[in-house]
Structures are given as C-alpha cells and as structure tokens.
Amino acid sequence: MLTRGRLPRVKLEIGAIRSLTVDDLDCLREKRTTPTVHRFRDPHHRLARLLASGVRPKDAAEACGYSIARVYILHSDPSFMDLMAKYRADIHEEWIGGEGERYSMANEVNVKALRTIAEHFDKAEEEGELIPLDKALRVFSDTADRTGLVKKSTVTNINVDFAKNLERARQLRDASRAQVVDAEPQLLESKNG
C-alpha cells in the first residue's frame, strides 16, 4: 500500500503489475503536517519580528538568510504564528525604523564590497597579473549563489511509467533467453560438423 513521507527501510520486492485502486489512494487524502520548530533560535525571532512589523516575506527571507519557501513553511506553523503575534504586540516604530536602517546599511556595505572586489580584479587584469586560482574560486563561490548559480542540485520530478518499463525489461530478458536457447542447437551442429 502507498504511504506518505519517508518509507521504512525494508527490503522491497516488485510483484505483479496491477492497476491502482481507490484504497491505494486513501493516503493522499490525509493532511500533511509541516515540520515544526522545536526550539526557536535568534534567526527565527528576527524573522518573526520582521513579519510581524509588516515586512514582505521575500524581504524578510533575504534579511534573515532563509529561502522564501522556508519562510512560508514557518509562517504556517502554529507556534511560529504565536511568536509573531507576541512580537506584533511589542512592535514599536523605533524598532521598525532601526531594522530598516540596518538592512539598507548592510546592502550598501555589500555593494561597496563587491565594487572593491571588481576593481581589484580589473586592476589585476590591466596589469596582466593572474589572481591565484584558489582566491578566484572562493570569490566566485561566495557570489555565485546570490546571482542564481547555486551549488545545490535542483531536483526535477520526472513521471515515469514504472510498470511499463518493468514489463519491457522482462520482455527483453525473456527475448534474450529465447535467443540463447535457439542458438544452442546451432552451436552443437557446428561443433559436430
């Protein structure tokens, strides 16, 4: 029977091919539970403050270093919603203004740092110097993920008709066995002849 989530580690055997039944699909009706946070750490609190103060989820994700998907998962967690409600009651204009200023200053520093790095690379290129490969690779890897060149592999779901492929593999196996059986009498004749 189909199950949701991670399968138990047991040896699976592939049996006969059969059609799915309504009973096989019952597990899809079950409500999935999102993973909850057992203990909120400082980044969680900062994210809750930002979201409670009205910062857009995308901007809050960038400010806290979370992916937007993670922010939405946390946002749907009941305990995180309680945390946001607590901060919503405590928020005051001074904190909101200070957080916005801190965010814009951090962006400004990042732009200046990238400009300095670019100028360093330009100067080395003008003078015909080669920047050591390990340093260039470090700069590339530190900046690549911010421009869409992420090291992580992307998971692509491809729907494959497993039953059809299994049946084809069985047919190929049976056909190869039949060829071996058909070839044996010819081998015997050639040895005797």
N, C-alpha and C positions, 0 to 999 in steps of 0.2 A: 504494500500500500504506500502511496505517496505521503511524504511528511513535509512539514515546513522546517526551514532552518537547516542547521548542520546535521548530517546523517551520523548515526552511531557508527563507530569503527567496527564493522563486522565484515566477514568475507561475503561478497555478493556473488550470486550465480545468476546467469542470464538463462531464463527458461523459454518457454514457448512464446511466440508473438501473439498478442491478443489485443482486442480493442479496449479502450478505456471505458469505464462505466461511471455512472453518476456517483457511486460510492467512492471511487478513486479520487474524485474531485472535491469531496467534502472538506478536506483540509484547507482548500483555498478560501473557504467561507470564514475561517477562523480569523479573528482580528490579530494582526501582528502587533507585538509590543516593541516599542523603540527602546534601545538600551538606555538605562537611566544612569545618571552620575551618582556614584556612591558618596563622594566627598567633593564639595566644591572647592576649587583652588582659586588663587588670585585671578588668573585669566577669566575664569567663569564669572567671578564677581564683577570684574571690569566690563565684561560683555553684558551682564545683566544691567549694570548701571547705564551703559550706553543705550541699550534697547529701551530701558525704562525712561530715559530722557528724550526719546523720540528720534534717535539717530537711526537712519535706514539700515536694515540688516546687512546690506552689501558693504556699507561704510564701516559698520561695527565689526564685520568679519575681517576687513582689511586692517583695521586699527588693532585688533586683538590677535591676528595671525591665524584665524580659523578659516576654513572653507565655508562658502555660503551654505552648502548642504549641511555641514555640521551645525551651523547657527540655526537653521530651520529645525533640525532634529532636537537641539537643546530647547528651542523655543516651544516645541510641542510637549516637552517633558513637564509633568505637573509640579515637580519640586522646583524646577527652574522658573516656572511661571510664578510660584510663590516667592522665590527670591527676587524676581523682577518687581512684583507687587510691593515687596518690602522697600526696595530702592525707590520705587515710584513715589512712595510716601515721603521719603527722605530727601528727594532731589531738590536742590535749590539753584538759583541762577548762577551763583558763584562757581559751583562745581561744573555746571554745563559749559560756562564760558572758559574755565580753565582747561577742561578736557579738549575743547575745540582748538584752543590756542596751542596746546601741547601737540595735538595731531598735526596742525598746519606747520608748526616749527619742525617736527620730525620729518615731514615731507620736504620742507625747504632744505634741511641738512642732507637728506638723501639725494636731492637734485644736485646740490653743491658737490657732494662726494663723487657722484657719477661723472659730473663735469670735470673734476680734478683727475679722475682715473682716465677719462677720454683724452684730456690734454697730455697726460703722461704718455699714453700710447701714441698720440700724434707726434709728440716731440721725439720719441724713440724712433718712429718711422722716418721722420725728416732727417735725423742724424744717421740713419742706416743701422741703428742698433737693433738687436733682437732681444726682446723681453724673454727671460727664461721660460721655457715651456710650462714648468710646474706653476709659476705665478700666473701666466696667461690662462691656464686651465682653471685655476682657483677663481680668478675674476669671472671667467665665463660661467662656471657652475654657480657662483654666487648670484649672478644677474640673470641667468637663463630662465630660471623658474618664474621670475617676475615678468618675463616677456612671452610666456606661453610655451617655452621649451622645457617642459618638466621632465625630470629623470624618471619619474614613476611611469610604469607602463599603463596604458589605457586598456581597460577590459572591454572587449566587444563581444556581445552575445550574438551567436550565430545559431539560428534554428536549423537543426539537422534532423532528418528523419532517421532516427537511430534504428528503428525496426527495419526500414528499407535497406539501410547499409548492412545490417547484420544478415539479413536474408541474402543479399548479394554476395557477401563474404562466404556464406555457407554454400551458395551455388558454385562459386569459384573453387572452393575447396573440393566439393563433390566432382566438379568437372576435371580438376587436376588429378584426382584419384582415378577417375574413369580413364583418363589418358594413360596413366601408368599401367593400369590393368590391361588396356588394349595393346600397349607396347610390349608386354611380356611375351606373348606368343611369337611376335616378330623377332625378338631377341633370341629366343630359343631356336627358331628356324635358321637364323644367320649363324649361330654357333654350331649347329649340326650340319649345315650345308657347306 
